[in-house]
Amino acid sequence: MNSTSYVILGLLSIQPDLSGYDMRKGIQSSIGYFWGESYGQIYPALKRLVGEGMIAPTKAGAKGRKGRQTYRLTAAGRAALRQWLALSFHNEPPRNEFMLKLFFAREAAPGVAAAQVMDLNERNRRALELIENIRAGVSAEQRSNPHFAYWMLVLGLGETLTRAALEWGQAALAALGADGQIAPPAARSQAGSAGRPAASSRKRLPDQRGSARPLRRVAR
């Protein structure tokens, strides 16, 4: 049982009588936004799940819509799905090329890092528009579906993460500055101290933790 098998069991728990083609289309319009499934694994997984009794061909092997074989979830398959859902999740280490390039961006030409951040911001703006369109469409068509509340939770997490990424993007552009590069720490330190007054010469006494604090006039 690999992840593809559980994707198939999950899809059939939502809607029975799906073919392999139906599953591919369903993945593209739903979990495909956050889960990269290998479509080449679907048909081998279907055959394996039938052999294990987790799913069964619809109508004793009769051909379904458009001549495609369709399937339904069996009691054993539903039990396996519920057992898997109860397990602690395991996210694979991400492969984020944007973050990888930003990590090495000091070697890039001036302005490259800022351009990458602006590109990411634009993608996230488009992602927010897509999320809003999905929410409107699903709310209009699937509000009575028993899975609807869970789909909205997933969509809400996607929106929260995307908005947070946009907020980070604005802060990153501010940090990169007008020339699109981050100044070395020494330069930032000198620039920050240029307009500050000299440190106070007031006597300081140690506080209860041993650190110093200034003497202050006590109001009476």
GIZI-V546914 format. One record per residue. N is the residue number from 1. RES is the residue in three letters. OMEGA is omega as a letter, one per 40 degrees, with the letter a starting at -180 (* if undefined). Layout:
n res omega
N RES OMEGA
N RES OMEGA
This chain:
n res omega
1 MET i
2 ASN a
3 SER i
4 THR i
5 SER a
6 TYR i
7 VAL i
8 ILE i
9 LEU i
10 GLY i
11 LEU a
12 LEU i
13 SER i
14 ILE a
15 GLN i
16 PRO i
17 ASP i
18 LEU i
19 SER i
20 GLY i
21 TYR i
22 ASP a
23 MET i
24 ARG i
25 LYS i
26 GLY i
27 ILE a
28 GLN a
29 SER a
30 SER a
31 ILE i
32 GLY i
33 TYR a
34 PHE a
35 TRP i
36 GLY a
37 GLU i
38 SER a
39 TYR i
40 GLY a
41 GLN a
42 ILE a
43 TYR i
44 PRO i
45 ALA i
46 LEU i
47 LYS a
48 ARG a
49 LEU i
50 VAL a
51 GLY a
52 GLU i
53 GLY a
54 MET i
55 ILE a
56 ALA i
57 PRO a
58 THR i
59 LYS i
60 ALA i
61 GLY i
62 ALA i
63 LYS a
64 GLY a
65 ARG i
66 LYS i
67 GLY a
68 ARG i
69 GLN i
70 THR a
71 TYR i
72 ARG i
73 LEU i
74 THR i
75 ALA i
76 ALA i
77 GLY i
78 ARG i
79 ALA i
80 ALA i
81 LEU a
82 ARG i
83 GLN i
84 TRP a
85 LEU a
86 ALA a
87 LEU i
88 SER a
89 PHE i
90 HIS i
91 ASN i
92 GLU i
93 PRO a
94 PRO i
95 ARG a
96 ASN a
97 GLU i
98 PHE a
99 MET i
100 LEU i
101 LYS i
102 LEU i
103 PHE a
104 PHE a
105 ALA i
106 ARG i
107 GLU a
108 ALA i
109 ALA i
110 PRO i
111 GLY a
112 VAL a
113 ALA i
114 ALA i
115 ALA i
116 GLN i
117 VAL i
118 MET i
119 ASP i
120 LEU i
121 ASN a
122 GLU i
123 ARG i
124 ASN i
125 ARG i
126 ARG i
127 ALA i
128 LEU i
129 GLU i
130 LEU i
131 ILE i
132 GLU i
133 ASN i
134 ILE i
135 ARG a
136 ALA a
137 GLY a
138 VAL i
139 SER a
140 ALA a
141 GLU a
142 GLN a
143 ARG a
144 SER i
145 ASN a
146 PRO i
147 HIS a
148 PHE a
149 ALA i
150 TYR i
151 TRP i
152 MET i
153 LEU i
154 VAL i
155 LEU i
156 GLY i
157 LEU i
158 GLY i
159 GLU a
160 THR i
161 LEU a
162 THR i
163 ARG i
164 ALA i
165 ALA i
166 LEU i
167 GLU i
168 TRP a
169 GLY i
170 GLN i
171 ALA i
172 ALA i
173 LEU i
174 ALA i
175 ALA a
176 LEU i
177 GLY a
178 ALA a
179 ASP i
180 GLY i
181 GLN i
182 ILE a
183 ALA i
184 PRO a
185 PRO a
186 ALA i
187 ALA i
188 ARG a
189 SER i
190 GLN i
191 ALA a
192 GLY a
193 SER a
194 ALA a
195 GLY a
196 ARG i
197 PRO i
198 ALA a
199 ALA a
200 SER i
201 SER i
202 ARG i
203 LYS i
204 ARG i
205 LEU i
206 PRO i
207 ASP a
208 GLN a
209 ARG i
210 GLY i
211 SER a
212 ALA i
213 ARG a
214 PRO i
215 LEU a
216 ARG i
217 ARG a
218 VAL i
219 ALA i
220 ARG *
